[in-house]
Amino acid sequence: MRLRCARFESGPAGAAAEHGTAMHSVFASLFEDRLPLFDSSISEDDLESLKWAKEQVDTLSLSEHPLEIETRLTYSDAKLKEVYFGTGDVVNGPQLFDLKTGEQHGYWPQMAGYALALMDEKGYKSVDTHLLYTRYRKVYTRTIEKKQAEAVINDIIVRAEDPGAPETPNEYCGWCSRRLECTALRDRANAIVADQDWTLESYRIEDISKNSDELSKAVNLSRLMKKWVAAVEDEMKNHEEIPGYKWREVKGRRSIKDALAASKRSDLPIEAFLRACSTSVTALEKAYREELGITPREARELIEVKLSEVIHETKPYKKLEQK
């Protein structure tokens, strides 16, 4: 985050961050000689993905070095003053394993920071870093040499210590505690509201669509604005009175939990009642697991064999992700 914007400040942990913290705690417990730590927020699918991550560590780890779990990695300057620290999920000699439970972002600076701290402490010339993406069941491995790590980390440190460093809107604005007071974000909002020329040659969609470079800039700008808007909407919930607006209570969404009881009371033919119902495949997988005592993978395979002909799947869609 500091590489993208030197003025970044961490905001309160959201639901995704809290879930990630819980996942890390359970992951650490898998390496202990006991049953995995129980956490009600962790689903069986989550647990399966964490077991997959542990298997990758077991496969890639070096037997001549111990597995050190949740190790504090500290980087100090020439005067032995702590500059920063991080927590290595698994340290195995000159190897680092980092659990990633969310989207795939550019984690190279973070890994460089961890690797540099480890190299400084242990005297290694390079460190192999392994990102374990549980959501995608993918491992991304990269070897980081000390000169590479020093270059990027020293640049971040210099920029972060510069009181005059500019605010730079980026994909992490939604995680920043300063997003509501950020001048750069506000200027972008003002530019759009006032239809001023900012960076794009034109804000007309028909003009943007003719130039791929302009479209790329527009996509980035629209995503930044969404985060600014989301921050405003979060903040408005903390105020009882907002000039020009009033709060109105809206009824919650209604649903039927006991379909069998509802069917009996509805006086409808069963075929007519079922046409009004929908079944979650995920909930069905859970039912199979609980009733038959099988693993999530076995439940998915069983559903595929027994129910594939009656499962409706929507058309696939494309999701744009930043390179």
MONOR-V937448 format. One record per helix or strand of 2 or more residues. SS is the DSSP state (H for helix, E for strand). FROM is the first residue (numbers start at 1). LEN is the number of residues. Records with the same first field share a line. If there is no record, write none. Layout:
# MONOR-V937448
SS=FROM-LEN ; FROM-LEN
This chain:
# MONOR-V937448
H=15-15 ; 44-17 ; 108-15 ; 146-15 ; 173-3 ; 183-11 ; 205-4 ; 212-25 ; 259-8 ; 270-6 ; 281-12 ; 296-15
E=68-9 ; 82-10 ; 95-6 ; 126-8 ; 138-8
